[in-house]
Amino acid sequence: MVERVYLAKPRGFCAGVVMAIQTVERAAEENPGDLVVYHQIVHNETVVRRLERERGVRFVEDLGEIETTEERPGTIVFSAHGVAPEVRRQAARLGLAQIDATCPLVTKVHSEARRYAAMGYTILLIGDSADHQEVKGTLGEAPEHTILVAVHTQVGKDPRLADPRTVEVPDPEKVLVLTQTTLSVDDTDATIAILKKRFPKLVTPARSDLCYATKNRQDAVRRLAPKVDLFLVLSSRHSSNGMRLFELAGKLTRAVRIDTPEDLEEAWFERVRNVGITSAASTPEDLVTGTLAWIRERWPEVEVIEEGEWEQIRFRKPRPKRPEEVLAELG
């Protein structure tokens, strides 16, 4: 019998996700039936399906899928994960107006890549997959200067990512480490420690590249895990920060990942008294509410405890840019 539910706080949408989704919603109102988004705006299937159904948004993975005319070139929104400069350049050449909904914390990593590449540094970019949109975008800033490196616990899962224990660089005196923003805090710290031991003059950014929302949600799971028998993690499988939450919860207690409340199974709750619930930074809060309603329907007397603090960060929404403006920026 479930007696208590602990709701992690913070959970769900971070400032970057809120900014990105609101950007698409506003752009869809201004471009009815004519808005294209490059890649999923955030990695959550429910969010994407709702934008397609309710706002008429079209998501593409290839700019070649977009048909434009001189009379109606259209508008494209770039996802929160960021894109390589070449993608922006191609979109401008197609005549598309652009709205860049990249999370500012990812933009910061892009800026560091450009700055250090210009100084002749080799960039070791830690990520969880060469196919992740954020990794592809950052790599695109300075591909000739960048080597992709696996998190030390994930070596071998993607052969395109080097082992931090054996990766070689042209000049060990000029090496910078950058990271995908949504990785495990513990695993990333350990990977950087391995690289520092190999390259004593390794430069790390003044501020961690790991996003505050990723760290805060992992910290909340750590606080609650000792109190629960089962941790429910609401996250799409494609969400890097959500999967890292799930992995962390699974190391600390029994954990199950679900996309929506419809995935819940009563058998999971046998001999379970205390349940924890958290959600990825791209998971809508109504999916958490629906999960709690499912539990309350079966155990009406359940006590709900919410612990932690909400984040107060807000990001400014981006403005549209004309194709010629984008090309002038890129040079």
C-alpha positions in Angstrom: 0.0 0.0 0.0 1.4 3.4 -1.0 1.4 5.7 2.0 3.5 8.6 0.8 4.5 10.3 -2.4 7.6 12.5 -2.5 7.6 15.1 -5.3 11.1 16.2 -6.2 11.6 19.9 -6.5 12.8 21.3 -8.9 11.4 19.0 -11.6 10.1 19.4 -15.1 10.5 22.4 -17.4 13.7 24.5 -17.0 14.0 28.1 -18.1 15.5 27.1 -21.5 12.7 24.7 -22.2 10.0 27.3 -21.3 11.7 29.8 -23.5 12.0 27.4 -26.5 8.4 26.2 -26.3 7.0 29.7 -25.9 9.1 30.8 -28.8 7.5 28.2 -31.0 4.0 28.9 -29.8 4.4 32.6 -30.5 6.0 32.0 -33.9 3.2 29.6 -34.8 0.7 32.3 -34.1 2.6 34.7 -36.4 3.1 32.1 -39.1 -0.1 30.0 -39.1 0.4 26.7 -40.9 3.8 27.8 -42.2 6.2 27.2 -39.3 9.1 24.7 -39.4 11.2 23.7 -36.5 14.6 22.1 -37.0 14.8 19.0 -34.8 12.4 18.4 -31.9 12.2 21.7 -30.1 12.8 19.8 -26.8 13.2 16.1 -26.4 9.8 15.1 -25.2 7.3 13.3 -27.5 4.2 14.8 -25.7 5.4 18.3 -26.3 6.2 17.7 -29.9 2.9 16.0 -30.6 0.9 18.8 -29.0 2.7 21.5 -31.0 2.0 19.5 -34.2 -1.6 19.0 -33.4 -2.6 22.2 -31.7 -0.2 24.7 -33.5 0.3 23.2 -36.9 4.1 23.1 -36.4 6.2 20.9 -38.7 9.4 19.4 -37.4 12.2 18.4 -39.8 15.7 16.8 -39.5 16.9 18.0 -42.9 16.6 21.4 -44.5 16.0 19.6 -47.8 12.5 18.7 -46.6 11.5 22.4 -46.7 9.9 23.8 -49.8 10.2 27.6 -50.2 9.2 30.2 -52.7 10.3 33.8 -53.3 6.8 34.9 -52.3 6.6 32.7 -49.2 10.1 31.8 -48.0 8.9 30.9 -44.5 10.3 30.9 -41.0 12.4 28.3 -39.2 13.0 27.9 -35.4 16.1 26.2 -34.2 15.7 23.8 -31.2 16.9 24.4 -27.7 19.8 22.1 -28.3 21.6 24.4 -30.7 22.7 24.0 -34.3 26.0 24.2 -36.2 26.8 27.5 -38.0 26.5 25.7 -41.4 22.9 24.8 -40.7 22.1 28.5 -40.0 24.0 29.4 -43.2 22.0 26.9 -45.3 18.7 28.1 -43.9 19.6 31.7 -44.8 20.5 30.7 -48.3 17.0 29.1 -48.6 15.6 32.5 -47.7 14.2 31.4 -44.4 13.8 33.9 -41.5 15.4 32.4 -38.4 14.5 32.3 -34.8 17.2 30.7 -32.6 15.7 29.1 -29.6 19.0 27.6 -28.4 19.3 27.6 -24.6 21.6 30.4 -23.6 23.7 27.9 -21.6 24.4 25.9 -24.8 25.1 29.2 -26.6 27.8 29.8 -23.9 29.5 26.5 -24.8 29.4 27.4 -28.5 31.1 30.7 -27.7 33.8 29.0 -25.8 34.4 26.6 -28.7 34.9 29.4 -31.1 37.1 31.5 -28.9 39.5 28.7 -27.9 39.6 27.3 -31.5 40.7 30.8 -32.7 43.6 30.6 -30.2 44.7 27.2 -31.6 43.5 25.0 -28.8 42.3 21.4 -29.2 38.8 21.1 -27.8 37.9 17.8 -26.0 34.1 17.8 -26.1 32.5 15.4 -23.6 29.2 14.0 -24.7 26.9 10.9 -24.6 26.5 10.4 -28.3 27.8 11.9 -31.6 24.2 11.9 -32.8 22.9 14.1 -30.0 21.8 17.5 -31.4 23.7 19.5 -28.8 26.9 17.7 -29.5 26.5 18.1 -33.3 25.9 21.8 -32.8 28.9 22.5 -30.6 31.2 20.3 -32.8 30.0 22.4 -35.8 31.5 25.5 -34.3 35.1 24.2 -34.8 35.1 20.7 -36.2 38.8 20.8 -37.2 39.8 21.6 -33.6 37.4 19.3 -31.7 37.6 15.7 -30.6 34.5 14.0 -29.1 35.2 12.2 -25.9 32.9 9.7 -24.1 31.9 10.0 -20.4 34.3 7.5 -18.7 31.4 5.1 -17.8 30.1 5.1 -21.4 33.4 4.3 -23.3 32.7 2.0 -26.2 29.0 2.6 -26.5 29.6 5.1 -29.4 32.8 4.3 -31.2 33.0 7.9 -32.5 33.7 9.1 -29.0 37.3 8.7 -27.8 38.2 7.1 -24.5 39.3 9.9 -22.0 42.0 7.5 -20.8 43.7 7.2 -24.2 42.7 10.2 -26.3 45.6 12.0 -28.0 45.9 15.6 -28.9 48.4 17.5 -31.2 49.6 19.8 -28.4 49.1 18.8 -24.7 49.9 22.3 -23.7 46.9 23.7 -25.4 43.8 21.7 -24.6 40.3 22.8 -23.5 37.5 20.6 -22.2 33.9 21.4 -22.9 30.8 19.3 -22.1 27.3 18.6 -23.3 25.2 20.4 -20.8 22.9 17.5 -19.8 25.3 14.9 -18.5 25.6 13.2 -15.1 27.4 15.6 -12.8 29.3 12.9 -11.0 30.4 11.1 -14.2 31.4 14.3 -15.9 33.5 15.4 -12.9 35.2 12.0 -12.9 35.9 12.2 -16.7 37.4 15.7 -16.4 39.6 14.5 -13.6 40.9 11.7 -15.8 41.7 14.3 -18.5 43.4 16.6 -16.1 45.6 13.9 -14.9 46.7 13.2 -18.5 46.9 16.9 -19.6 48.0 18.9 -16.5 47.5 22.2 -18.4 43.9 21.3 -19.4 41.8 24.5 -19.5 38.3 24.2 -18.0 35.7 27.0 -18.4 35.4 29.4 -15.5 31.9 28.1 -15.0 30.8 24.6 -15.4 29.2 23.7 -18.7 26.7 21.5 -17.0 23.4 23.3 -16.9 22.0 24.4 -13.5 18.7 22.6 -14.2 20.5 19.3 -14.8 22.5 19.6 -11.6 19.5 20.8 -9.5 17.3 17.9 -10.7 20.0 15.4 -10.0 20.5 16.9 -6.5 16.8 16.6 -5.8 16.8 12.9 -6.7 19.8 12.3 -4.4 17.9 14.0 -1.5 14.8 11.9 -1.9 16.1 8.5 -3.0 16.9 7.3 0.6 13.3 7.9 1.6 11.6 6.0 -1.2 11.1 2.4 -2.3 10.3 3.3 -5.9 11.3 6.3 -7.9 9.2 7.2 -11.0 11.1 9.2 -13.6 9.0 10.9 -16.2 11.1 11.3 -19.3 11.3 10.6 -23.0 13.9 8.1 -23.9 15.6 10.7 -26.1 16.0 13.2 -23.3 19.7 13.1 -22.2 19.0 14.9 -18.9 16.0 12.7 -18.2 17.9 9.5 -18.9 20.7 10.7 -16.6 18.0 11.3 -13.9 16.7 7.8 -14.4 20.2 6.2 -14.2 21.0 8.2 -11.0 17.7 7.2 -9.4 18.4 3.5 -10.3 21.8 3.6 -8.6 20.2 4.9 -5.4 16.9 2.9 -5.2 14.5 1.0 -7.4 13.5 3.2 -10.4 11.2 3.1 -13.4 11.1 5.4 -16.3 7.7 6.3 -17.9 6.8 8.6 -20.8 3.2 9.3 -19.5 0.9 8.1 -16.7 -0.6 5.6 -19.2 2.6 3.6 -18.8 2.1 2.9 -15.1 1.5 -0.7 -13.9 0.0 -1.7 -10.6 2.4 -4.6 -10.2 5.3 -2.1 -9.7 3.7 -1.0 -6.4 3.6 -4.3 -4.6 5.1 -3.9 -1.1 5.9 -0.2 -1.9 5.1 2.3 0.8 7.0 5.4 -0.3 7.1 6.6 -3.9 9.3 9.4 -5.4 8.4 11.3 -8.5 10.6 13.5 -10.7 10.6 14.6 -14.3 13.1 15.6 -17.0 13.6 19.3 -17.8 11.5 18.8 -20.9 8.6 16.9 -19.3 5.3 18.8 -19.0 4.0 19.2 -15.4 0.5 17.8 -16.3 2.2 14.4 -16.8 3.4 14.5 -13.2 -0.1 15.6 -12.1 -1.6 12.7 -14.0 0.8 10.3 -12.4 -0.1 11.5 -9.0 -3.9 11.3 -9.9 -3.3 7.6 -10.9 -1.8 6.9 -7.5 -4.5 8.7 -5.6 -7.2 6.9 -7.4 -5.8 3.6 -6.0 -4.6 4.8 -2.6 -6.9 7.8 -1.7 -5.3 8.3 1.7 -1.8 8.8 0.3 0.2 11.7 1.8 1.9 14.0 -0.8 5.2 15.6 0.3 7.0 18.2 -1.9 10.5 19.0 -0.9 13.1 21.5 -2.4 12.9 24.8 -4.1 11.7 26.0 -7.5 14.2 27.8 -9.8 13.6 31.4 -10.5 15.6 31.8 -13.7 14.0 33.2 -16.8 15.5 33.6 -20.3 14.6 36.3 -22.8 12.8 35.1 -25.9 14.8 35.4 -29.2 13.8 37.7 -32.0 13.5 36.7 -35.6 16.4 37.4 -38.0 16.3 38.0 -41.7 18.5 35.7 -43.9 20.9 38.6 -44.8 21.3 39.4 -41.2 22.3 35.8 -40.4 24.8 35.7 -43.2 26.4 38.9 -42.1 26.8 37.5 -38.6 28.4 34.3 -39.8 30.7 36.2 -42.2 
